[in-house]
């Protein structure tokens, strides 16, 4: 105290003696640093949940985000003590006393959380094991079905991200379980809806969905039809139960249905069939950009190439893309990587700069692999 020019009056009355315990734990405890946002999240009564199988790296999930664990190392050891008192526990007017605190854990590293995009292909693969063929075919179906609770136990993701992905792949909630519709069953349902619209001569922006529910109730449950409407229709300004069909999404659906079965076909033939399928009253205009997440064109052919079937790791996806083709334009690349970039243009550009090399050919900018 003399060298520091301090007196006893400058200190709180309690002296803490910190000493090492007989055995210091090395693996019994793990330290995790949280930012203020997550501390507030916990103080509000929420939970951080650690998810992962034995063969997976653990992740930490909030209600709406997923984080990976990263190790942060420091040169000076961190000490964890039992019975240690903080300044808020001590009072200036207390009698002078001595207090012992024991070091029970010492480490040169701790964990921090880094946000990551959850890997969702496992969820889609689970749903593909038991497709929905219709109510009659499903009566004696004893195969495993999944709820969101089941997904939370099997998928390394937050609950909100799981719901977003279920919506992204157009999953349907049937009897409290989430299912993917069998493609032929799905196409038949869409055909029946379009046939009904055509028979009644309903305008594309003036479709009374209650009448669809009523006329097709013998074929499909109201719940399935309602979810179908949510995927392919938008609320119209014409009235509370009046909807307009999303023509771009309808085009995407039939394009995928056609290409999935053919894998490869002449581009001109593909356009002709699509125009024949979509009713002329919808004023449909062919726009390749609407379907570039499920195909690519190399004249004279168009090829089925669904983004949902690609690796869910960005580096592996770029590797796969350039194994498939030597070069891609930006408009071709963007829809094939945007799901891993949060559909954010800045992140998409950063990913392309990291993994690709640009060059010009016939006044068109192309990208090839950096490797």
C-alpha positions, 0 to 999 in steps of 0.5 A, spaced: 500 500 500 505 504 501 508 503 494 501 505 491 500 511 495 494 508 498 491 507 505 486 502 508 481 507 508 481 507 500 479 499 501 473 496 502 473 493 509 473 485 507 479 482 504 478 476 500 484 471 500 484 467 493 487 460 493 488 454 489 484 448 491 487 441 491 484 439 485 483 444 479 477 442 474 480 442 467 474 439 463 468 439 468 466 446 466 466 450 460 465 458 459 461 461 454 461 469 453 454 472 451 453 479 448 448 484 452 443 482 447 443 474 449 443 476 456 437 480 455 434 475 452 435 470 457 433 475 463 426 475 459 425 468 461 427 465 454 432 459 453 438 458 449 438 450 447 444 446 445 442 441 439 446 436 435 447 429 435 454 425 437 457 425 430 455 433 429 458 439 432 454 442 437 450 449 435 446 454 440 439 456 438 435 462 440 427 462 438 429 465 431 437 464 430 442 458 430 449 459 432 456 455 432 461 455 438 467 458 436 473 457 441 477 464 443 484 463 446 487 468 451 494 468 454 492 469 461 488 464 464 481 465 467 480 463 474 473 461 476 472 462 484 467 459 489 464 464 494 468 470 491 464 476 493 463 482 488 463 490 490 456 490 490 456 484 495 460 489 500 459 495 504 463 500 506 461 501 514 462 493 515 467 491 520 474 489 517 474 482 516 477 476 511 474 472 506 477 466 503 475 464 495 477 458 492 479 457 485 476 451 482 477 452 475 482 455 470 482 455 463 486 459 457 480 459 452 472 460 452 467 459 447 463 465 443 457 464 439 457 466 431 451 466 427 450 461 422 445 458 417 442 452 419 443 446 415 436 444 413 437 438 408 436 433 413 429 436 414 427 435 407 430 428 407 426 426 413 420 428 409 421 425 403 421 418 406 414 419 407 410 423 402 403 424 402 399 421 397 392 423 399 387 421 405 385 415 402 392 412 401 394 415 408 389 411 412 393 405 413 400 409 413 404 407 419 411 410 417 414 415 421 411 422 421 414 428 424 412 434 428 416 441 429 417 438 436 420 432 432 424 436 428 427 440 434 430 434 436 433 432 430 435 438 426 440 443 428 436 449 428 431 454 431 424 453 431 423 460 427 428 457 422 424 451 421 418 454 420 421 458 415 424 452 411 417 448 411 414 454 408 420 455 403 419 447 401 412 448 401 410 443 406 403 441 409 401 440 416 396 434 416 393 432 422 399 435 426 404 432 422 408 436 417 408 432 410 411 433 403 405 432 397 407 427 392 408 430 386 403 427 382 398 428 387 400 435 388 400 436 380 393 433 380 390 438 385 393 444 382 390 441 375 383 441 379 383 448 382 385 451 375 380 447 371 375 450 376 377 457 375 376 456 368 369 452 368 367 458 372 370 463 368 373 467 374 378 472 373 385 471 375 384 477 380 377 475 382 377 468 385 372 466 390 376 461 395 370 459 399 367 456 392 374 452 391 373 450 398 366 448 397 367 444 390 373 441 392 371 438 399 370 431 396 377 431 394 381 435 399 380 437 406 379 444 407 386 445 411 390 442 405 386 447 400 387 453 405 395 451 405 395 451 398 391 458 397 396 461 402 402 458 397 399 460 391 394 466 392 394 473 394 389 477 398 385 481 393 383 488 394 376 486 391 374 483 398 375 479 404 374 472 401 377 474 394 384 472 392 388 473 386 393 467 383 400 468 383 402 467 376 409 466 377 409 461 382 404 457 378 409 457 372 414 455 377 410 449 380 408 447 373 416 448 370 418 444 376 413 438 375 415 438 367 422 438 368 423 433 374 419 428 370 423 429 363 430 431 367 432 434 360 428 437 354 428 442 348 428 449 351 423 451 345 418 445 346 418 446 354 416 453 353 410 451 348 408 446 353 408 451 359 404 456 355 399 450 353 398 448 361 397 455 363 390 458 362 390 464 357 386 468 361 392 469 366 396 473 361 402 469 362 409 471 360 414 467 359 420 469 364 426 464 365 428 468 371 422 465 375 425 458 375 432 459 375 433 456 382 430 449 378 434 449 372 439 452 367 439 453 359 444 450 354 441 451 348 438 447 345 436 444 351 433 446 358 436 441 364 432 440 371 437 443 376 433 444 383 437 448 388 434 444 394 438 438 392 444 442 392 449 441 398 447 446 404 455 448 405 457 454 401 464 452 399 461 445 397 455 448 393 460 452 389 465 446 388 458 442 386 456 448 381 463 448 377 463 441 377 457 441 373 459 447 369 465 450 367 462 457 367 456 461 370 453 468 369 451 472 375 443 471 373 444 463 373 449 463 380 444 468 384 438 463 385 443 457 386 446 460 392 441 466 395 438 461 400 445 460 403 446 467 403 440 469 406 437 472 400 441 478 401 445 481 395 451 484 399 452 477 401 451 474 395 456 478 391 461 477 397 460 469 396 461 470 389 468 474 390 470 469 395 469 463 391 469 465 383 473 468 378 470 473 373 471 473 366 468 476 360 466 473 353 462 476 348 460 482 352 457 477 357 460 477 364 461 469 367 464 466 373 469 460 374 472 457 380 478 460 383 480 453 385 
